[in-house]
Amino acid sequence: MRRASFGLLLVLSGSLLSSDVSESDVLFLKIQELENELSILRNELENQAFLIEKLTSEIDTNQTEQLTEETDSNDLEVNFRFEGINDLQSMDEIYSNAISSLESGNLSQSKEFFDFFVSNFPDSEKTPLSLFWLGEIAFAQNDLVSSKNYFLDLITGFEDHWRVPVAHKRLGDISLKNDDIEEAKAKYKFVIQNYSDNSVSSIVLQILENME
């Protein structure tokens, strides 16, 4: 396009010169053409600047959305990982939320609270109870591997806790669900032999009788 304009200028210049047009008029025409080209270049630069600004804005928006998603996914940790995390008020709040979620039937949320409690609050009573409920939740969700691991953590870490007999019985239930009949019977008999005074023994005895 610039070559065509320049060619046209030459033609006009020749025509004008042949008509006794002064050199100053030719110079004026050249200046006008240069001004037109500068105007075109200015428009192109403005368009490029607009596109760059738009692209930068989109990148900033995407980064903000990604940061928001990462923050949302860690809400539980953000809410409770504060200075003084081991104080009694924090412990009671987390455990209370876990129990409330359990009672309302929100097992997934309850599991998150119990897991958080076990990971952050050493407590001789609530930690084994949290492990017990984690095992129960996993059992209800048919996650037998996780359920077994939670009950084993309870048994090995808190062998004198009052929920341990039920944890042993649950290990028998898990074996039964896995069709390991002999292992289930062995675990049920272990409960009867070692926790005969516990009410869970009568339940286990009835299960054994039904298996015969």
Buried (B, 14 or more C-beta within 10 A) or exposed (E): EEEEEEEEBEEBBEEBEEEEBEEEEBEEBEEEBEEEBEEEEEEEEEEEEEEEEEEEEEEEEEEEEEEEEEEEEEEBEEEBEEEEEEEEEBBEBBBEBBBEBBEEEEBEBBBBBBBBBBEBBEBEEBBBBBBBBBBBBBBEEEBBEBBBBBBBBBBEEBEEBEBBBBBBBBBBBBBBEEEBEEBBBEBBBBBBEEBEEBEBBEBBBEBBEEEE
